[in-house]
Structures are given as C-alpha cells and as structure tokens.
Amino acid sequence: MAQNDAKFDQLKGKYQSVVNAMGQYGVRLQNLNMQGDKLFMRAEAPSEEAKNHVWDQIKMVDGSYSDLTADITVNQTAQASGAQTAGASNGGAQDARKYTVEPGDTLSKISQQFYGSSNQYMKIFEANKDVLENPDRIQPGQQLAIPG
C-alpha cells in the first residue's frame, strides 16, 4: 500500500504541470487516482481547444505517456454554444476568458460552469459592472468577462 502511495505521489508530481494547465484553460479535473500502475486523470474541458492544450502539455511531460491514462471529454453544452474561449491573449491579459450569455443563463449557472460552484456568481457580476446593473438581470448576447 505504501509503495502504491509513493508511486501515486511520484506520478502526481511528474504530471503537475498538466494539472496546472487544466486550471489555466478552465478544464475541470474530476478524478486523479491510480489504476494499476498508471496515473488516471478524468477531466471535462469547456472546448476542444482547451482539451488540445491539455494534451499538448501531457505530450511535453512524456511523449509516450505510458504511465498515464487520461480521459478528457468536452462539455457538449459549452461546445454547442461556441461562445466560450479560454486562455491568455498576446496582449498579456491573464483573465481573457469571455462568455456570451445564452437564453436561460443566470450568473449562478455560468458560475457553476466555470468555477464548479454557483456561489461565485458575484465574482462575475463584479467583473462586469460596466455591462450589468443587476446580478439578476442578464440578457442573451451579452459578452461577460470571466475572472480567473
């Protein structure tokens, strides 16, 4: 058992930059554990582009990734809307994520999508006071900045 824990810690350290990249691109890590002698990661990406960035990072750590099993899916709701982007622009903006409000959206729902908790909706509201007057009133088509 202790040997398995040591292997888990070793692989977790090896692939820490992948976990960091997931955070950078808004990819939600769902599982990180050992399956046999391999590290197993399950995650959900907000877009195909974010998923590809994570895979690029995996290949930079270990091109063969023989000690890793990664299951990264794309959130179909976010992908279908085509409205979400993640990452930093060349202009140096660190929180360059933008979201276009869809019919039926609320700030709580958007907060859940980006942060995994609906309670962070005021963070989005505060970052968009130039666009929003009331956190309970958002309109489809509005462009919102999603702070990191």
VMD Tcl script that draws the C-alpha trace (Angstrom):
set ca {
  {0.00 0.00 0.00}
  {2.77 2.44 0.91}
  {4.53 1.59 -2.35}
  {1.35 2.45 -4.29}
  {1.06 5.78 -2.40}
  {4.68 6.57 -3.27}
  {4.06 5.77 -6.95}
  {0.93 7.97 -6.89}
  {2.87 10.88 -5.38}
  {5.69 10.40 -7.90}
  {3.31 10.41 -10.90}
  {1.27 13.26 -9.49}
  {4.46 15.31 -9.27}
  {5.51 14.31 -12.77}
  {2.19 15.45 -14.27}
  {1.65 18.51 -12.02}
  {2.19 20.85 -14.98}
  {-0.75 19.11 -16.71}
  {-2.98 19.78 -13.70}
  {-1.79 23.41 -13.76}
  {-2.62 23.66 -17.48}
  {-6.10 22.33 -16.75}
  {-6.66 25.21 -14.35}
  {-5.30 27.71 -16.85}
  {-7.67 26.56 -19.61}
  {-10.78 26.08 -17.47}
  {-10.65 22.27 -17.63}
  {-12.37 20.70 -14.63}
  {-10.42 17.80 -13.08}
  {-12.92 15.18 -11.94}
  {-10.66 12.27 -10.94}
  {-7.00 11.78 -10.16}
  {-6.04 8.36 -8.83}
  {-4.11 5.18 -9.54}
  {-5.42 2.45 -11.83}
  {-2.98 -0.40 -11.55}
  {0.48 1.11 -12.07}
  {-0.79 4.13 -14.06}
  {-2.00 7.55 -13.01}
  {-5.61 8.03 -14.09}
  {-6.99 11.51 -14.89}
  {-10.58 12.22 -15.81}
  {-11.46 15.79 -16.79}
  {-14.03 17.89 -18.62}
  {-12.90 20.66 -20.96}
  {-15.02 23.68 -21.91}
  {-13.87 23.41 -25.55}
  {-11.95 21.24 -27.98}
  {-9.20 23.89 -27.95}
  {-8.78 23.64 -24.17}
  {-8.69 19.84 -24.41}
  {-5.96 20.06 -27.06}
  {-3.88 22.41 -24.88}
  {-4.01 19.86 -22.06}
  {-2.97 17.04 -24.40}
  {-0.11 19.19 -25.68}
  {1.08 19.59 -22.09}
  {0.79 15.83 -21.47}
  {2.98 15.18 -24.54}
  {5.53 17.74 -23.34}
  {5.83 15.92 -20.00}
  {6.11 12.45 -21.55}
  {5.51 11.83 -25.25}
  {4.66 8.17 -24.66}
  {2.55 8.85 -21.52}
  {2.97 5.13 -20.79}
  {2.34 5.71 -17.08}
  {-0.83 7.81 -17.60}
  {-4.41 7.18 -18.65}
  {-6.25 10.42 -19.45}
  {-9.97 10.65 -20.21}
  {-10.69 14.25 -21.22}
  {-14.15 14.98 -22.56}
  {-15.54 18.22 -23.95}
  {-18.57 19.76 -22.25}
  {-21.10 19.46 -25.08}
  {-23.27 22.31 -23.77}
  {-20.39 24.77 -23.86}
  {-19.12 23.35 -27.16}
  {-22.55 23.65 -28.81}
  {-22.89 27.30 -27.86}
  {-19.49 28.05 -29.40}
  {-19.40 31.08 -27.16}
  {-16.69 30.23 -24.69}
  {-12.97 30.80 -25.03}
  {-10.20 30.25 -22.55}
  {-6.58 31.26 -22.37}
  {-4.46 34.36 -22.40}
  {-4.19 36.76 -25.29}
  {-0.94 38.09 -26.69}
  {-1.81 41.41 -25.08}
  {-0.94 39.92 -21.72}
  {-4.46 39.77 -20.27}
  {-4.45 36.94 -17.79}
  {-8.21 36.62 -17.41}
  {-9.07 36.71 -21.10}
  {-11.96 34.26 -20.76}
  {-15.14 35.60 -22.27}
  {-18.62 34.15 -22.23}
  {-21.62 35.08 -24.36}
  {-24.87 34.83 -22.41}
  {-27.27 32.23 -23.82}
  {-31.07 32.11 -23.34}
  {-31.87 30.64 -19.92}
  {-28.49 31.54 -18.41}
  {-28.12 33.02 -14.94}
  {-24.93 34.24 -13.30}
  {-25.23 31.27 -10.91}
  {-25.40 28.85 -13.83}
  {-22.39 30.49 -15.51}
  {-20.51 30.43 -12.19}
  {-21.22 26.70 -11.85}
  {-19.89 26.11 -15.36}
  {-16.61 28.00 -14.85}
  {-15.89 27.53 -11.15}
  {-17.76 24.37 -10.23}
  {-19.86 26.37 -7.74}
  {-22.91 28.54 -8.32}
  {-21.94 30.66 -5.29}
  {-19.23 32.54 -7.22}
  {-21.77 34.50 -9.30}
  {-20.93 37.81 -7.56}
  {-17.31 37.45 -8.76}
  {-18.64 37.50 -12.33}
  {-21.03 40.37 -11.56}
  {-18.25 42.49 -10.01}
  {-16.04 41.96 -13.07}
  {-18.86 43.07 -15.38}
  {-20.35 46.12 -13.66}
  {-19.71 48.06 -16.88}
  {-22.18 45.73 -18.65}
  {-24.52 44.64 -15.84}
  {-26.59 46.78 -13.49}
  {-28.17 43.92 -11.53}
  {-26.87 40.36 -10.98}
  {-30.41 39.04 -11.53}
  {-30.77 40.66 -14.96}
  {-28.60 39.34 -17.76}
  {-29.57 39.24 -21.42}
  {-28.75 36.71 -24.15}
  {-25.95 38.02 -26.34}
  {-24.16 39.98 -23.59}
  {-20.41 39.40 -23.51}
  {-19.15 38.75 -19.98}
  {-15.59 38.63 -18.73}
  {-14.96 35.58 -16.55}
  {-12.26 36.38 -14.00}
  {-9.72 33.68 -13.13}
}
mol new
graphics top color blue
foreach p $ca { graphics top sphere $p radius 0.5 }
foreach p [lrange $ca 0 end-1] q [lrange $ca 1 end] { graphics top cylinder $p $q radius 0.2 }
display resetview
